[in-house]
Amino acid sequence: MAPGGSSKKRDIGRQVSMADAAPMLSATPRSGQLGSASQDGDGGLDTAGAGARAAGRSGSSSSRKPGSGRTGRSKPRPGGVHAHVAAYEGDLGKLRRYSEAGGDLEKRDSYRATPLLLAAEKGHEACVAYLLDAGADITATDEHDYTALHLAAYYGRVGVVALLLSRGANTSAVDDRGRIPKRLASRKEISNLLAAKETESKLGVDVIEAVERNDVAGLKSFISGKGDLNQKGKNDMTPLHVASFNGRTDIVRMLLDAGADPNSVDEDRDTPLHYACSSGNVDIITMLLAKGADPTAADGLGRTPAERSTGTSVQQLLEAESYKSIPKNIAQIRKQTEALQLRVDTNESIFVQKAIAIKGLRIAIEDKDSEIRALKRKVLQQDAELKALKTKMTAIEEIMNQAAEASQGGKRAVEQVLKGLIDKNTSRDGTCKVS
């Protein structure tokens, strides 16, 4: 069911049209388009999508006639930005400029929706977080009393619902038909979130009230329901704080037996024992000490429970408890010392092992250095042999060149001799003289 009507008439994908590209944003509603926007005379957005509220109630697609908004240029807005349009579109940058320029984050459109309501409806978590951080009212409602939580729950915005709940949104807020946000939840995850928050809030209020009223039966019911006994209420006080402050002896016993923390602190660092000592209730002090309450715990001003006590008997009781705790403290110190010694011994053993490993590594490095030096000598020796061989090769090459030259000279001499013989035995007409 839609927040405003019998069916989900609201257009999830609605858009805000921009009439021009001027620094300020203007828009006019379109026929059949839920949540279209128009400007009012002073530059505020007449509607930025909230038309669906009236549309959902009447069953029509729009509560305004097309073109009913003003279309002229409006006066400049803070930062040149329209907060409703920016929130609806999830434009965090524009929202930031609007806020930093002094814009009103609680400004209403024609359906009394604030920018926070529109950002929550569209699921823009970053915008919702920014608006809340900037001081936007989380309890703000539109003309049908829908809160941001109503709208986020209906439109299935799980992240926004979780964010609003973490910021203290009221799960019990009702719209103009008496419906709480959980009634409008469109997703199971959201229903579970809201139900868990309602249970948490209910238990938190009831147990504190039960303690204040000395309602033993109510407290038994709370304990049997596995409620959180250490949950904190006003001023971060737990049920045990409240019971100790009010002198509820039976309630204190029940809470301690059920596992309440005797050393929980409130916003002033007071423990239940501080409250019991302030009121001088020896029975409650004794029960708290028996369950492990620390008699040396200091409050926000550095005072121990004994310094808050009003009577000598209480101080004596606390001093006795402090003395009784000395053997325990000594045993604890001894245990801590032994643990420290064990750590020292372990570290020393590790150090020795590392030293041995380093020594072995050093020896290995020295061995490698020796091998490298021997290899270097061998390389130098081979280099010398290569040089000697090169010298021999050069000498051989020179001898061979000389032999070749000698051979060439002998060949020329033979050729000269033969040529002489031929010339000698040949006549001028070319005939041979030898018969």
C-alpha positions as CSV (number, residue, x, y, z in Angstrom):
1,M,0.0,0.0,0.0
2,A,1.3,3.4,-0.9
3,P,1.7,5.9,2.0
4,G,-1.0,8.1,0.6
5,G,-3.5,5.8,-1.1
6,S,-4.9,2.4,-1.9
7,S,-2.3,1.4,-4.5
8,K,1.3,2.2,-5.4
9,K,0.4,5.1,-7.6
10,R,3.6,7.0,-7.0
11,D,6.0,7.0,-10.0
12,I,9.3,5.5,-8.7
13,G,11.1,6.8,-11.8
14,R,9.7,10.3,-11.8
15,Q,11.9,13.1,-13.1
16,V,12.2,16.8,-12.4
17,S,12.3,18.8,-15.6
18,M,14.7,21.7,-15.9
19,A,13.1,24.8,-17.6
20,D,16.4,26.4,-18.5
21,A,20.2,26.1,-17.9
22,A,20.4,29.2,-15.8
23,P,22.3,29.1,-12.5
24,M,19.0,28.6,-10.6
25,L,16.9,25.5,-11.4
26,S,13.3,25.8,-12.4
27,A,10.7,23.2,-13.4
28,T,7.1,22.9,-14.2
29,P,4.8,19.9,-13.6
30,R,4.0,17.6,-16.5
31,S,0.8,15.8,-17.1
32,G,0.9,12.2,-15.9
33,Q,4.3,12.7,-14.2
34,L,4.1,12.5,-10.4
35,G,6.2,14.8,-8.4
36,S,7.0,17.3,-11.1
37,A,8.4,20.6,-10.0
38,S,7.4,24.3,-10.3
39,Q,8.7,27.5,-8.8
40,D,7.1,29.8,-6.3
41,G,7.4,33.5,-6.5
42,D,10.3,33.8,-4.2
43,G,12.5,31.2,-5.8
44,G,11.4,28.3,-3.7
45,L,10.3,25.0,-5.4
46,D,6.5,24.7,-5.4
47,T,6.7,20.9,-5.9
48,A,9.7,18.6,-6.3
49,G,7.9,15.4,-6.4
50,A,5.7,15.5,-3.4
51,G,2.6,15.6,-5.6
52,A,2.5,11.9,-5.3
53,R,1.2,12.3,-1.8
54,A,-2.0,13.9,-2.9
55,A,-2.1,11.7,-6.0
56,G,-1.8,8.5,-4.0
57,R,-4.7,9.6,-1.8
58,S,-7.1,10.5,-4.6
59,G,-6.0,7.8,-7.0
60,S,-5.1,10.2,-9.8
61,S,-1.7,10.5,-11.4
62,S,-1.2,14.1,-10.4
63,S,-2.7,16.5,-7.9
64,R,-1.9,19.5,-10.0
65,K,-2.9,20.4,-13.6
66,P,-0.1,20.6,-16.2
67,G,1.4,24.0,-16.4
68,S,-0.1,25.3,-13.2
69,G,3.2,26.4,-11.8
70,R,5.0,29.6,-12.7
71,T,7.5,29.3,-15.4
72,G,9.2,32.7,-15.3
73,R,12.8,33.2,-14.1
74,S,13.0,33.2,-10.3
75,K,15.2,35.2,-8.0
76,P,18.6,33.7,-7.4
77,R,18.7,31.1,-4.6
78,P,21.6,30.6,-2.1
79,G,24.5,29.2,-4.1
80,G,22.4,29.2,-7.3
81,V,20.9,25.9,-6.2
82,H,17.4,24.6,-5.5
83,A,17.6,22.4,-2.4
84,H,14.5,20.3,-3.2
85,V,15.6,19.5,-6.7
86,A,19.2,18.7,-5.6
87,A,17.9,16.4,-2.8
88,Y,15.5,14.7,-5.1
89,E,18.2,14.1,-7.8
90,G,20.9,13.1,-5.2
91,D,23.2,16.0,-6.2
92,L,25.3,16.3,-3.1
93,G,27.5,19.0,-4.5
94,K,24.6,21.3,-5.1
95,L,23.1,20.6,-1.7
96,R,26.5,21.4,-0.1
97,R,26.7,24.7,-2.0
98,Y,23.1,25.6,-1.0
99,S,23.8,24.9,2.7
100,E,27.2,26.7,2.8
101,A,25.5,29.7,1.2
102,G,23.1,29.9,4.1
103,G,20.1,28.1,2.5
104,D,17.2,26.9,4.6
105,L,17.3,23.2,4.9
106,E,13.8,23.1,6.4
107,K,12.2,24.9,3.5
108,R,8.9,23.3,2.4
109,D,7.5,22.6,-1.0
110,S,3.8,22.9,-1.8
111,Y,3.2,19.5,0.0
112,R,5.3,20.6,3.0
113,A,8.1,18.2,2.1
114,T,11.6,19.2,3.2
115,P,14.8,18.3,1.2
116,L,15.4,15.5,3.7
117,L,12.1,13.8,2.9
118,L,12.8,13.9,-0.8
119,A,16.4,12.5,-0.4
120,A,15.1,9.7,1.8
121,E,12.3,8.9,-0.6
122,K,14.8,8.5,-3.5
123,G,17.3,6.6,-1.5
124,H,20.2,9.1,-1.7
125,E,22.1,8.0,1.4
126,A,24.9,10.5,1.0
127,C,22.5,13.4,0.7
128,V,20.5,12.1,3.7
129,A,23.7,11.8,5.8
130,Y,24.8,15.3,4.8
131,L,21.5,16.9,5.6
132,L,21.3,15.3,9.0
133,D,24.9,16.4,9.7
134,A,24.0,19.9,8.6
135,G,21.1,19.9,11.2
136,A,18.1,18.9,9.1
137,D,15.2,17.9,11.3
138,I,14.8,14.1,11.3
139,T,11.3,14.4,12.7
140,A,10.0,16.7,9.9
141,T,6.8,15.5,8.3
142,D,4.9,16.5,5.1
143,E,1.2,17.3,4.8
144,H,0.2,13.7,5.4
145,D,2.6,13.4,8.4
146,Y,5.0,11.1,6.5
147,T,8.5,11.2,8.1
148,A,11.7,10.5,6.2
149,L,11.5,7.0,7.7
150,H,7.9,6.4,6.4
151,L,9.0,7.3,2.9
152,A,12.3,5.3,2.9
153,A,10.5,2.3,4.3
154,Y,7.7,2.4,1.7
155,Y,10.1,2.9,-1.2
156,G,12.4,0.1,-0.1
157,R,15.5,2.2,0.6
158,V,17.2,-0.2,3.0
159,G,20.4,1.9,3.3
160,V,18.5,5.0,4.1
161,V,16.3,3.2,6.7
162,A,19.4,1.9,8.5
163,L,21.0,5.3,8.4
164,L,17.9,7.0,9.8
165,L,17.6,4.4,12.5
166,S,21.2,5.0,13.5
167,R,20.5,8.7,13.8
168,G,17.5,8.1,16.1
169,A,14.5,8.2,13.8
170,N,11.3,7.4,15.6
171,T,9.9,4.0,14.7
172,S,6.6,4.9,16.4
173,A,5.8,8.0,14.5
174,V,2.4,7.8,12.8
175,D,1.1,9.4,9.6
176,D,-2.3,11.0,9.3
177,R,-3.9,7.5,9.1
178,G,-2.2,6.3,12.3
179,R,0.4,4.1,10.5
180,I,3.9,3.6,11.7
181,P,6.9,3.1,9.3
182,K,6.9,-0.7,9.7
183,R,3.3,-0.8,8.4
184,L,4.5,0.7,5.1
185,A,7.7,-1.3,4.7
186,S,7.9,-2.7,1.2
187,R,10.8,-5.1,1.8
188,K,11.4,-7.8,4.4
189,E,14.9,-6.4,5.2
190,I,13.3,-3.1,6.2
191,S,10.6,-4.8,8.2
192,N,13.3,-6.7,10.1
193,L,15.3,-3.6,10.7
194,L,12.3,-1.7,12.1
195,A,11.1,-4.6,14.2
196,A,14.6,-5.0,15.7
197,K,14.7,-1.3,16.5
198,E,11.2,-1.4,18.1
199,T,12.2,-4.4,20.2
200,E,15.4,-2.8,21.3
201,S,13.7,0.5,22.2
202,K,10.9,-1.4,24.0
203,L,13.2,-3.5,26.0
204,G,15.4,-0.5,26.9
205,V,12.5,1.6,28.2
206,D,10.7,-1.2,30.0
207,V,13.7,-2.6,31.9
208,I,14.7,0.8,33.2
209,E,11.1,1.6,34.2
210,A,10.8,-1.8,35.8
211,V,13.9,-1.1,37.9
212,E,12.7,2.4,38.9
213,R,9.3,1.0,39.9
214,N,10.9,-1.9,41.7
215,D,8.9,-4.2,39.4
216,V,10.4,-7.6,40.2
217,A,7.9,-9.5,38.1
218,G,8.6,-7.2,35.1
219,L,12.3,-7.7,35.5
220,K,11.9,-11.5,35.7
221,S,10.0,-11.4,32.4
222,F,12.8,-9.2,30.9
223,I,15.5,-11.6,32.1
224,S,13.6,-14.7,30.9
225,G,13.3,-13.0,27.5
226,K,17.1,-12.8,27.2
227,G,17.1,-9.0,27.2
228,D,20.4,-7.1,27.4
229,L,21.1,-6.5,31.0
230,N,23.9,-4.0,30.3
231,Q,22.0,-1.8,27.8
232,K,22.3,1.9,28.6
233,G,19.6,4.4,29.0
234,K,19.7,8.1,30.0
235,N,23.2,9.3,30.9
236,D,24.5,5.9,29.8
237,M,23.2,4.3,33.0
238,T,22.5,0.6,33.0
239,P,19.7,-1.1,35.0
240,L,22.3,-2.0,37.6
241,H,23.3,1.7,38.0
242,V,19.6,2.7,38.4
243,A,19.0,-0.1,41.0
244,S,22.1,0.7,43.0
245,F,21.2,4.4,42.9
246,N,17.7,3.8,44.1
247,G,18.6,1.2,46.7
248,R,16.7,-1.7,45.1
249,T,18.4,-4.6,46.9
250,D,16.3,-7.4,45.4
251,I,16.6,-5.9,41.9
252,V,20.4,-5.6,42.3
253,R,20.6,-9.3,43.4
254,M,18.5,-10.4,40.4
255,L,20.6,-8.4,37.9
256,L,23.9,-9.6,39.3
257,D,22.7,-13.2,39.4
258,A,21.6,-12.9,35.8
259,G,25.0,-11.6,34.7
260,A,24.9,-7.8,34.8
261,D,28.3,-6.2,34.7
262,P,29.2,-4.7,38.1
263,N,31.9,-2.5,36.6
264,S,29.9,-0.9,33.8
265,V,30.4,2.9,33.7
266,D,28.0,5.7,32.9
267,E,28.8,9.0,31.1
268,D,30.5,10.3,34.2
269,R,32.6,7.1,34.7
270,D,30.5,6.2,37.7
271,T,30.1,2.4,38.5
272,P,27.1,0.9,40.3
273,L,29.5,0.7,43.3
274,H,30.0,4.5,43.3
275,Y,26.2,5.0,43.5
276,A,25.8,2.4,46.2
277,C,28.5,4.0,48.3
278,S,27.0,7.5,47.8
279,S,23.7,6.2,49.3
280,G,25.5,4.1,51.9
281,N,23.6,0.9,51.2
282,V,25.9,-1.7,52.8
283,D,23.9,-4.7,51.5
284,I,24.2,-3.6,47.8
285,I,27.8,-2.7,48.3
286,T,28.5,-6.2,49.7
287,M,26.7,-7.9,46.8
288,L,28.5,-5.8,44.2
289,L,31.9,-6.6,45.8
290,A,31.0,-10.3,45.9
291,K,30.4,-10.2,42.1
292,G,33.7,-8.6,41.4
293,A,33.0,-4.8,41.6
294,D,36.3,-2.9,41.6
295,P,36.7,-0.9,44.8
296,T,39.6,1.1,43.3
297,A,37.7,2.2,40.1
298,A,37.9,6.0,39.6
299,D,35.0,8.1,38.4
300,G,35.3,11.1,36.0
301,L,36.9,13.2,38.8
302,G,39.3,10.5,39.9
303,R,37.4,9.5,43.0
304,T,37.1,5.9,44.2
305,P,33.9,4.5,45.7
306,A,35.3,4.9,49.2
307,E,35.8,8.7,48.5
308,R,32.1,8.9,47.6
309,S,30.9,7.0,50.7
310,T,29.0,8.7,53.5
311,G,29.7,6.5,56.5
312,T,32.7,5.0,58.3
313,S,31.3,1.4,58.0
314,V,31.2,1.7,54.2
315,Q,34.8,2.9,54.1
316,Q,35.9,0.1,56.4
317,L,34.1,-2.4,54.2
318,L,35.8,-1.0,51.1
319,E,39.2,-0.9,52.7
320,A,38.8,-4.5,53.9
321,E,37.8,-5.5,50.3
322,S,40.8,-3.6,49.0
323,Y,43.1,-5.5,51.4
324,K,41.5,-8.8,50.5
325,S,42.2,-8.0,46.9
326,I,45.9,-7.5,47.6
327,P,46.8,-11.3,47.4
328,K,44.8,-11.5,44.2
329,N,46.7,-8.6,42.9
330,I,50.0,-10.0,43.9
331,A,49.1,-13.3,42.3
332,Q,48.1,-11.5,39.2
333,I,51.3,-9.5,39.1
334,R,53.3,-12.7,39.6
335,K,51.4,-14.3,36.8
336,Q,52.0,-11.3,34.6
337,T,55.7,-11.4,35.5
338,E,56.0,-15.1,34.7
339,A,54.3,-14.4,31.4
340,L,56.7,-11.6,30.7
341,Q,59.7,-13.7,31.7
342,L,58.5,-16.4,29.3
343,R,58.3,-13.9,26.5
344,V,61.8,-12.7,27.4
345,D,63.1,-16.3,27.4
346,T,61.4,-17.0,24.1
347,N,62.7,-13.9,22.5
348,E,66.2,-14.7,23.8
349,S,66.0,-18.2,22.4
350,I,64.9,-16.7,19.1
351,F,67.8,-14.2,19.2
352,V,70.3,-17.1,19.9
353,Q,68.9,-19.1,17.0
354,K,69.2,-16.1,14.7
355,A,72.8,-15.4,15.9
356,I,73.7,-19.0,15.1
357,A,72.0,-18.8,11.7
358,I,73.9,-15.5,11.0
359,K,77.2,-17.1,12.0
360,G,76.5,-20.1,9.7
361,L,75.6,-17.7,6.9
362,R,78.9,-15.7,7.5
363,I,80.9,-19.0,7.2
364,A,79.1,-19.9,4.0
365,I,79.8,-16.5,2.6
366,E,83.5,-16.8,3.5
367,D,83.6,-20.2,1.8
368,K,82.1,-18.7,-1.2
369,D,84.6,-15.9,-1.1
370,S,87.4,-18.5,-1.1
371,E,85.9,-20.3,-4.0
372,I,85.6,-17.1,-5.9
373,R,89.2,-16.1,-5.2
374,A,90.4,-19.6,-6.5
375,L,88.3,-19.2,-9.6
376,K,89.7,-15.7,-10.1
377,R,93.2,-17.1,-10.0
378,K,92.3,-19.8,-12.4
379,V,90.8,-17.3,-14.8
380,L,94.0,-15.1,-14.6
381,Q,96.1,-18.2,-15.3
382,Q,94.1,-19.1,-18.3
383,D,94.2,-15.6,-19.5
384,A,98.1,-15.7,-19.3
385,E,98.1,-18.9,-21.2
386,L,95.9,-17.5,-23.9
387,K,98.2,-14.5,-24.2
388,A,101.2,-16.8,-24.6
389,L,99.4,-18.8,-27.2
390,K,98.5,-15.7,-29.0
391,T,102.2,-14.6,-29.1
392,K,103.1,-18.1,-30.5
393,M,100.5,-17.8,-33.1
394,T,101.7,-14.4,-34.1
395,A,105.3,-15.7,-34.5
396,I,104.2,-18.7,-36.5
397,E,102.2,-16.4,-38.8
398,E,105.2,-14.2,-39.3
399,I,107.4,-17.3,-40.2
400,M,104.7,-18.5,-42.7
401,N,104.6,-15.0,-44.3
402,Q,108.4,-15.0,-44.6
403,A,108.3,-18.5,-46.1
404,A,105.7,-17.5,-48.6
405,E,107.7,-14.4,-49.6
406,A,110.8,-16.7,-50.0
407,S,108.8,-19.1,-52.1
408,Q,107.5,-16.3,-54.2
409,G,111.1,-15.0,-54.8
410,G,112.4,-18.4,-55.8
411,K,109.6,-18.8,-58.3
412,R,110.5,-15.5,-59.9
413,A,114.2,-16.6,-60.1
414,V,113.3,-19.8,-61.9
415,E,111.1,-17.9,-64.3
416,Q,114.0,-15.6,-65.1
417,V,116.4,-18.5,-65.8
418,L,113.9,-20.2,-68.0
419,K,113.2,-17.0,-69.8
420,G,116.9,-16.5,-70.4
421,L,117.3,-20.0,-71.8
422,I,114.4,-19.6,-74.1
423,D,115.7,-16.2,-75.4
424,K,119.1,-17.7,-75.9
425,N,117.9,-20.6,-78.1
426,T,115.4,-18.7,-80.1
427,S,116.4,-16.8,-83.4
428,R,115.1,-13.4,-84.3
429,D,112.6,-14.9,-86.7
430,G,111.2,-17.0,-83.9
431,T,112.7,-20.3,-85.0
432,C,114.5,-22.6,-82.5
433,K,118.2,-22.8,-82.9
434,V,118.5,-26.2,-81.3
435,S,118.4,-29.0,-83.8
